[in-house]
Amino acid sequence: MKPRGRVKAKKYSGSPKIRPKNIRASVPAIRLKAGADSSLKAVFKTIGVPEDQPFSPDPFQLEALEAIEKADCLVTAPTGSGKTWIAVQAISRIRDKGGRSWYATPLKALSNAKFHEFSEIFGQDQVGILTGDRKERPDASVIVGTTEILRNQLYDAMHQGQTLDTDFVVLDEAHFLGDEDRGVVWEETMIYLPSRIPLLLLSATIGNAGKIAEWLTAIRSKDCKVVEETKRPVPLYPLFLHPSGTLLPLLASDVKGKGRISKKVREYLFEEKPQRLTSTYSLLPPMGEILRILDKFNLLPAIFFLKSRADCDHSLDLCKDHWVDDPDRMQTLHQRIDEILSQNPHLAKHRQLWHLEHLAVGAHHSGQLPAWKQVIETLMTEGLLQAVFATSTVAAGVNFPARTVVFLNTDRFNGREFMPLTSTEFHQMTGRAGRRGMDHIGFAIAIPGKFLDTRLCAQLVTATPSDVKSQIRINFSMVLNLLLSHGPDQVEDLLTRSFATFLLMRAGGKRTEARALSGTRHKVLIHEFNRHLSFLKLTGFVTHEGNLTQDGRWASQLRVDQPLLIAEGFRKGIFPQSDPALMAAILSLFVSDREIDDRVDRRSVPPPLFEAFIAVNTALKPLMRDLYDHDFDVRPLYLRPAMTVHAWASGMPWEEVVELSEGAEGDLVMLMLRTADHLRHVMSLAKTFPDAAETASSAIELILKAPVWMEIE
């Protein structure tokens, strides 16, 4: 397929039946006879687009607006129910009074989306964005950014003895408080935020919203009201696709107990040798046939949630014989793709462009370029695609509506292992089914296979939301930053305000037992704090009295995963001070957090890089040994990521860098973005290390170029 960088759209003349060579070889076709149980006739009749009606806020939206005038407010409601509208109205009230607002999200992509949305609402000059990657109009009346940036601003405000320069804070996707990796940032933000600043939390439905509100009331000394909406804006109907090709109701219509499976689905599950949709050639079902069935019953567009990146990509090839027969729609799709490619010619070489153009299907996962994912999101949101094959990450805060969501597995990879879906995760995913204002009804379809637990799927449909648990943990960056403005005793007092401690204080059973549990948990936090504090004293970042040394003060600005190793590198003067490409490569050593095959041909490594790599390893080995001996996690320093970053910063073409990395494009982009983030933290050391800060700034420019940094209009 030749690269395309068209500006003028071609006229669509029908889908060519010739497929490019990179489409996988065909496997024996599974043909299905499209059908639907007679009981679904009445349900399918409700499918359609609602008539346009003047907007009228729901009662829960008005209740939340009233609540935030007097207190903090936690709004918990299904995905797509209109939580952002509450924030917009509340922000408008603050702006009318001359105040400033901060809108925090867990994802850079979501922050970018909200930035564009709010710019249209409030005016482009009134909205700024702070995500690390982007810093625009930081003094605007409305700031959108990631929660990490907000937390860091709170660190700075405490250190400077000032209050945060904002009058209102919104924490979107507040259930991230329970995220195993990032929940600590959310909990810190809630603990440190001055009580004078009203707090609005927007969350998916969670089981213990009342407990979170009680905790916030206790630590902020002001009421936090829960506003709960359990009704979906668009009703959801669960279906089951029998391997014969017949759609069945998943749940019985006369349900007495929650999650009771319908009779015909039970009969299938109890068959001795149930029919399968998969074959000996593939664990995936015939996606093209499934699309044909969904199309027949007007159930498209659909999002298919799959187990892995490879499954998402392979599914595109399994659609190769499902041609779209709507010339007008395909003409519009081609014109929109042409508009996008004219701005981003690099994407014209994407290996999945053919599927997008001729089958109206796309794959969306973390292994892809962010710009390509944004293309898929844009086309899907504009209603131009029939289906997207995605991993479960698409459910987390990305505006990605569809009429139907399809499940092929009921587990999810959490970064370490596959775990059964929680009810909150399941409801987030089904929250994409049924577009408010575009659908009367949404559908969730379970497709039987090796990784789908049909009974669990049925239970999750009606399950109550799962509880959010505290994920607070101590790390060196936290300790250094708290010691900027607090003594050790004051830090211990802060730790008593954790959500974990509060939950145990409110634990059931005898009061003495609850106190004992709380005391145990609190002792663990205090022990971890003191353990980190002792090591910082040992390594000269903190004095024996518990105050930061000069090194500790500048090291506190390294708000990254491994601040001590980077700080030690600067103390020993082993980092490049004048070579931006080499600086980027060396900083990437502290970014990679996954085990990789680091066998490389030394002859392919530029001598300056190899010499710097050896110098860093040698100089940091004593500190790494001390960390290990004191039971702290120590990651190995891999050469291959540094090679790829150095090659990209030195001008090697992207395709060659991808080949050198031996990984997926999306992973390589993430490595570059995280390296750039580390370089920004080095820039914050300008007063102490001015040459390194200047070199870091130049290094960022070398790695943040297309296709690593691209934006789709």
N, C-alpha and C positions, 0 to 999 in steps of 0.2 A: 504494500500500500504506500503510495507516494505521499510525502508530506504535503499538507494543505494549509495555506494561509490566506484563504479567500476573504475578500471584502464584500463583493457583490454575491448575493445568494443565487444559486442555480435553481432553475425550475424543477420541481420534483416530478418525475415521470414514472413513478412506480418502483417498488422494491426489486432490485436485481436479484436473480436467483443464484448468481455466482458469488461464492464466498471466498474471502482471502485465504491464503495458505496457512495463516496462523490459527485458524479455527481447528479445534481438535478433530481427529478422525471420528467418523460416525460409529455408534454402537448399535446393536440390534434394537430397532424401535419397539417401544411398548405402546400399543394403541388402546385408548380408553373410549368407552361409550359414555358420552356425557349424559348425565341424568340427575334428577333430584327427587327426593322423597315427596310424596303428594302433600304432606303436611307443611311443606315449605312454600306452597303456592301463595298463600296469604302473606307470608313474610316477604317474599320477593316482590309482591305488588306494592309494598311500601317503599321500594327503592326509587329514588328520584332526587331531584334538586329542589329544595324549599324555595318558595317565592320570596323575593326581596321584601324585607320588612324594616321599618324604622328601628334603630337600635334601642333596646330598652334593657337597662341593667337588671341583673338578677338580684333577688333579695340578699344573697350572701355577699355580693359585691358592695351593695349599699351599706350593709351591716359592717363590713370591714372598713369602709371609708369613715363611717361614724366612729368606729372604735379607735382608729389611728389618730383621731383628733385629741383623744384623751389619754391614750395608753399605747404601749407596744401592742403589736398584733401579729398573730400567727395564722395565716390563711392556708388551710389544707383542703385541696380540691382536685378532682381528676384532671389529667392532662387535657388541655384544649378547652377548659371551662371558662377562661377569661380572667385569669389571675393578673396578667400584665395590665389589663385595663385599670385595675385598682391602683397599681403602682403609678400609672400615667396620671390619673386624677389626683393622687396624693402629691406627686411631684409638682403638678400644676399649682396646687394650693401653696406649696412651699415657695415656688417661684413668684407667685403673686405677692408674697410677703417680702420679696427680695432675698430669699434664702437659697442655699445650695443643697443639692442632693447627690448621693452616691448610690449607684445601682451595681451590685456585685453579682457575678455569675461564676459557675465552676469551670467554664470552658472558654478558651479564646474565641472559638468559632461562634459560640452563643453571644459573647460580648460584642463581636463584630456585627452580628445580626441585629442586636438591640441598639447598637450605635447608629446603624442606618435607619432603623425604625424610629428611634427617638429624634434623629436629625430631621426626618420628615415631619414629625409632630411639633417639635419645639423650635425648629430652625437650625440650620447647619452650624451657625456661629454660636449657638447656645449649648452645644453638646460636645464633650470631649471624651477621649478614650485612653485608658491606661491598661495595657495588657503585658507589658514587657516588650513584646514585638512592636507595639504601636504606642506612641505618646503624642497625642494631638489635643490641643486646647486644654491643658491641665487646669486652667483657671476658669473654665466654663461653669455655668450655673448647674449643669447636669453632667456628672461624670459616670461613664460606664467602664467597668473593668473587671478583672478577675479578683477573687477573694484574697488571693495571695498578696496582691498589690495593696488592697485595703488593709490587710493585717500588717504589712510592712510600714504603711503610713501611721498606723497606731503605735508601732514600735518607735518610730521617729518622734511622734508627738509626745509619748511618755518620756523619752530621753531628753527632749528639749523643754520639758515642763509646760507644754502647750496642750490645748485641746484640739481635736481633729477639726479642720476647717470645713465643716459641713453641718447642715441642719437637719438632715434626714438620711437614713440608710435603709436600702432595700437589699435583702439577701435572697436572691432567686435560687430555686432548687435547694431549699434549706434542708431537705432530707439528706444532703451530702454531709451533714453533721455525722452521719453514721457510716460514711465511706471509710473503708479500712486504711486506705493510703493517704487521703487528704482531709479526713474528718477533723484531724487535730487543728488544721488551719481555721476551719469554721468555728470550732469550739473556742480557740484563742480569740478570734474576732469578737465573738459574743461576750467573752469575759472582759476584754479590754475596752470595749466601746463605752464611752462615757454615757451615763444614764440620762444626761440632758438631751441626748440625740435620740429622737423617736426611731424605733426599729420596726420595720415591716418585713416579715418572713413569708415567702411564698413557697409552698411545698406541694408535692404530690401527696396523695392520701397516705397518712402514716398512723400507726396504731396507738402511739403514746403521745399524741400532740398535747394532751393535757399535762403530762409530766414535764414536757419541754417548757411549756408556758409557766408551770409552777417554778421550775428551776430558774428561768429568766426573771420572774418576779422576785425570787429570793436574792439573786446576785445583783440585780439592777435597782432594787428597792422601788420599783414602780410596777403597776399592774401590766400583765401581758394577757390579752384576751385571745381566745381561740375562736376563729370563725371557720366552721366546717361545712363543706358541701360534699355530699356523697353521690349525688345524682350526676350521671354523665350528661354532657350537653347533647350528645347523640347516642341513642340507645345501642347497645352491643348485642349481637346475636351470635352465639357460638355454633360452629358447624364441624362436621367430621367428614373427610373425603374417604369414602370406601374405595379400596384398591380397584374395584370394578369401574370406577369413574362416577359413582353416584354420590351426591351430596346428601348428608343426613344431619338431623339435629343432633348436637352433641349431648345435650341434656334433655331429660324427660320433661314433658310439659306439665305433668302433675307432681312436680317435685315437692316432697314433704321434708326431705332433708337436703341440705346444701350439697351441690355438686353431684347429684344423682345422674348417672349416665343413662341415656335413652336405651330402649329395649334393643333396637337393631344394632347399635354400637356394641352393647353388651354381648349380643350373639356373636358378633365378629370376634371380639376379644377372647371368647371362650372356645373358639374353633380350635381343633387339634393342630391343624396346619393352616393357619390363616394366610390368605392371599397377600402378596407383597407388591408394592408399587416399584420397588427397586429390583435390580437384576444382579446377576453374578458379575456384571461388568462395572457396576457403579452402585454406591450406597445412596446415591441421589435419585429421586424419582424423575420421570420424564417431564421436565419443566414446561416444555412447549405444549404438551398435552394438557397439563394442568391449567396453563394460561388459556387454552382453547375452551376448557370447561368454565372457567371463571368468566371469560368473555361472553359465552353463550348466556349466562344468567346475570349479566350486567354487574359483575362483582369487581371489576377493575376500576381504577388502578389498585395494585396490591404491593405490600412490602412482605418479602419472604425473609424471616429470621433464620439464619443458618449458623452452623457450629463453628465454621472456620473461614478464613480468608480464601483458602483454596476452593472450598465449596461454593463461595459466592462467585468466584471467577469461572469455575467449571459450569455453574448453572447457566451462564450466558450461552455457552456452546450448546447446552441442552435445549435452548430455545430456537435453534437455528432454522427450524422449519415452520416456526409460527410467524407468518407474515401479517403485517397490519394492512387491512383492506380499506382504510379510510384515507384517500388521497389528500383531502383538505388538511386533515390533522398532520399527516406526514410532511406536507408542504410547510406548514407552520413550524413543525419540529426542525426541519432542515434550515429554514430561515433563521431560527433562533440559534441553532448550533453555529451557523455561519457568522452570526453577529459575535458570538463568544470567541470563536476561533480567530476572527480578525483582530481581536485584542490580545490573544494569547496563542501565537502561532506554534509554540512548543507543544500545545495540547493536540494539535492537528496530527501529530505522529503517534498518539496514544493507541495502544494495541486493542483497546475496547471501543474505539470510535465506530467501527463498522456495526457492532451490535446496537449501539446507541442510535445511529442514523437509520438503520434498516429494520430493526426489530423493536425499537422503542423500549429497550430494557437496559439497565445498568447495574453495576456492582458498586457497593459502598462499604469500605472497611479501612482500617488504620494502615494497611500496607500500601495505600495509594497516595498519590500526590494530593495535598490539601486542595489545590486548585481544581483537580479533577473531581474530587468529592463535592466541591462547591458547584461545579457544573451539573452534577447529578441532582443535587439538592434544588438548584434553580429550576431545572426542567421539570422535576417532579412537583415542586410547589406550583408551577405554572400549569400543571395538568397535562403535560405533553408526553409523559411516559406511561407505559402500561404496567411496568413492574420494576422494582428495585430489589436486588438480592443483597442483604446486609447482615452484618453481625449485630449483636444486641446493643453495641455502643451507639447506634443511630437513635435509640430510644431516649438517650440521656440529653434532653434539652434542645435537640435540633428540630427546627420546624420542618416536618417531613410528613405531610398528611396523605392519607390514602382512604379508599373505601373499605379495604380488606387488609388484614394482617394474617400471615400464614406461619404456622409453627411446625417445624420439623424436628425440634428437640426441646426438651424441658429442663435443660441444664445450661449453665453459663460458665465460661472460663473467667476466673477472677484474677488472672495473672500468674497463678501458681498451679491451680487444679480446676477441674470441672465440678461445679456444685449445683444442686437443684435450684431452679428459679425460686426466689421468694415471691410472696404475693405482691409486694411493692414493685419488684422488677417486672413481673408479669403485667401488672396494671399499667405500668409506664409504657410497655410495648403495645398493649391493646389500646392505650390512649391515642395511638396514631390511627386507629380504625374509626372512620366516620368523621368527615370534615364539617365543622360547624359552619352553617350557612351554605354548605355544598351537598350535604347528605341528610336524608331523613333517618338513616340507619347505617350502622357499621357492622362489619363481620370479622370474626376471628375463626380461622379454619385450622383444625388439627389434622396433620397428615401422618398416618402411622408409619413407623420405621424403627430402626435399631435404637435411636436415641430419643424417641418420644414415649413418655409415660402418659398414656391417655387418661388414666385415672387421676394422676396428679394434675394434668391439664384441666380436667373437669372441676377438680377441687379449687384450683386457683381462680377460676372464673368467678366464683362466689365467695372466695376467702376474704376475711377481713385483712386490712393492711398490716404489714409486719411492723414491729417496733424499731425505732432508731436507738442504737446503743452508742455510748461514748467511745471515742477512739483516741482520746488524749494520750500522748506519750511524750516523754522527755527526749530532747535531742540537743546537740551542742549549740546549734544556732539559736534555739529558744533560750537556753540558759545565758548565753552571751548577751542577747538582746534584753532580757529581763534584768540582768545585772547592770545594764546601762543606767537604769532609773530606779532600781530597787535593791535593797540589801537582801542577803540570803534569807533572813527571817521574814521579810515582806514577800519574797517569792513563795515561801512555804504557805503564807496566808493566801496568796493567789491560788495555789493549788487546791486549797480547801473549797474553792468555788467551782471546781470542775463538775461537769454533768455526771460523771461516774460517781463521785463522792455523794452528790445529791441523791442519785437513784438509790444508793445503798442506805443512805440516811432515811429514805422513805420506804425501805424494804418492808415487806410484810412480816408477820410473826412478832415475837416479843420485842419490845423496844431495846432491851439489852442485846438481843441477837443482832438487830439491825445496826446498833452502835458498834458492835464487835466487827461486823462485816465492813461497815464504813471505815472503822479504824484500820482494818487490814488493808483496804484499798488505798486509803490515804497514806498509810505507811509505805506502801509500794511506790507511790508517786514521790514521796519525800525521799525514800531510799534512792530512787533513780536520779532525782535532782542532786542529792549529795554525792552520788557516785560520779556524775558528770562534773560537778563542781570540784571534787577532789582531783580529777584528772586534769582539769584546766589549771588548777594550782600547780600540779606536778610539772606541767609543760610551760608554765610561765605566762599564761594568759590571764590569770587571776592571782591576786596577792593572798597571803595567808589570812588576811582579815576579811576576804571575800569581795574585794573591789577589783574591777578590771584594771589590768596593767595597760600601758600604752599600746602594746601589741593586741591585747584583748579588745581595746576600743575600736581599732580599725578592723580587726578580724570580725567584729560583730556585724559589719556591713556585708559580709559574705553570707548572704541568706540563701545558702545552697545546701545540698545534701552532705557534702564533705568539706565543711569550712576549715577544719583544722589542717587537713593535708594541703589545701591550697595556701592557707596562711603560712604553714611551715615552708612551703616552696618559696614564698616571698621573703620570709625571714632569712633563708639560706641563699637567696639571690640566684636561684637556679632556673628561673623562668626567662624566656626570651624577652628582651626589653625593646628591641628595635625591629624585629621581623614579624609583621602581622600574621602571615600565613603560618609561621611556626608557633606563634602565640596561640592561635586558634586551635592548632593541632594538639598542643600540650594541654590546653584547658579541656579539650574533649576527653582526655584520659579520665577525668573525674565525673563525666556525664554518663558514660555507658554503664548500665546496671544489669545487663544480661550476660549470661555465659555465652561465649562465642568461640569458634574455631580460630585461634590466633596464630596458626601456622602460616608464616609468610616467607617468601623468598627474600632473603636479606639484600640480594642484589637489586631488588625492585624498590627498596626503601631509600629515599634521598639521604645521603650521609649526614647533613645537618639535623634531620629529623631523628635518625637513629641515635646520633650522639646525644641529642637532647633527651630522648626517651631513656637512654641508659643513665644519664646524669640524674634525671628525676627519680627513677627507681632507686638508684643508689642513695641519694640524699634523703629520700622519704622512708627508706626501709626501717631505720630505727624507730620512727614514730609509728609506723604501721605495726611493728612488732610490739610496741608498748600498748597500742590500742587492742591488739589481739590478746595480749597477756592480761589486760584488764576487762576482758569479755565484751568488747565493743565490736560491732560488725566492721569488717575490713574487706573491701572489694579489690580484686586484682586490677592492675592497670594494663589494658589491652592495647596492643600496637595497631591492629587493623583499623579501628575507628579513627585513630590519629592519622593514619595514612590516607584515609578517604577524605577527612576534613582538610588535610594539607593539600591533597591533590585538587580538591574543589577550589580552595582559596588561591591556589597557584595557577588556576585557569584551565584545568583539564575539562573537556566536554562532559556534560552531565551523564550521558549514556555510558561513558567509560568509567566515571566515578561509581555509578551504580554497579557496574560489573566488578569493579575493584572491591566494593563493599561486601559482595556476595550476599546481599540482603534485598529486601523490598524497598521500593522508592519511598513509601510512606515512613518506613523506619529510618531511612537515611535523612529524610527531611526533618524528622523529629530530632535526630542527632544534631543536625545543623542548628535547629531552633534552640535546643537546650544549650548547645555550646555558645550561641549568641547570648543567651540569658546569663550564662556564667561570665561572659566577657563584659556584660553590662555591670555586673557586680564588681568586677575588677575596675571598671571606670569610676565606681563610687569611692575608690581608694586614691583619687587624684591628689589629695593633699599629702599623702604619705609616699605614694609611688607615682609621680606625675608621668614619667616616661612610659611605664607599663599601662597606665590609663589611656594615654594617647595612642599607644600601639593597639590596645584592645578596641578602641573606637574604629581604627582603620581595619582591624580584623573583621569586625561586624559587617562592614561594607563589602568585604571580599566574599563572605559566605551568604549574606542575605540578598541574593539575586535570583532571577528566574532560572528554574522553576521552583526554587525553595520558597521564594516570597513572590506571590502573585495574587491579584485580587480580581474577581469576576464582577463585572458590572451588569 
